[in-house]
Amino acid sequence: MCRNIRTLFNFDPPVTHDEIAAASLQFVRKISGFTQPSTVNEAAFERAVAHTTKVAHTLLHALVTNAPPRNREAEAAKRRAKAIERFGPRGRRRRRERTP
């Protein structure tokens, strides 16, 4: 679940509200253990996502760095290359050995 949470600070172009909200949703899903809350818990879940989004927004816009902004496409290419190295090219499935 948390593999979708990415570093959002110091990128060019800057982080968007939607990206912060998506990361906040993933965070709340992880700590609550729910991917989709029940009707009884839905209000608390949505409230937690909203609060987390607000706090993350405040944090990301308050941070300061002297480092140059990172390029989103270059970082995505690095992640793809690492995934190919780890899992192989897309579309090719590894067969799992059956254990008796």
PERABEL-V912157 format. One record per pair of residues at least 24 apart in sequence whose C-alpha atoms are under 10 Angstrom apart, sorted by sequence separation. I is the first residue (numbers start at 1). J is the second residue. D is the distance in whole Angstrom. If there is no record, write none. Layout:
I,J,D
I,J,D
This chain:
2,26,6
24,48,9
25,49,6
28,52,8
1,26,7
2,27,7
24,49,6
25,50,9
27,52,8
1,27,9
2,28,10
23,49,9
24,50,8
27,53,10
2,29,9
22,49,9
24,51,9
25,52,8
1,29,8
2,30,7
21,49,7
24,52,6
25,53,8
1,30,7
2,31,10
21,50,8
23,52,9
24,53,5
21,51,10
23,53,8
24,54,9
21,52,8
22,53,9
24,55,9
1,33,10
20,52,9
21,53,5
24,56,8
20,53,6
21,54,9
23,56,9
24,57,10
1,35,9
19,53,10
20,54,9
18,53,9
20,55,10
21,56,9
17,53,8
20,56,7
21,57,9
17,54,10
20,57,7
17,56,10
17,57,8
20,60,9
16,57,9
15,57,9
15,60,8
14,60,10
15,61,9
14,61,10
8,56,10
9,59,9
10,60,9
9,60,6
10,61,10
8,60,8
9,61,9
10,63,9
9,63,8
10,64,9
9,64,9
10,65,8
14,69,9
9,65,9
10,66,10
12,68,9
13,69,8
14,70,10
10,67,8
11,68,9
12,69,6
13,70,9
14,71,10
10,68,8
11,69,5
12,70,6
13,71,8
14,72,9
10,69,5
11,70,5
12,71,6
13,72,8
9,69,9
10,70,6
11,71,6
12,72,7
9,70,9
10,71,9
11,72,6
12,73,10
10,72,10
8,72,10
11,75,10
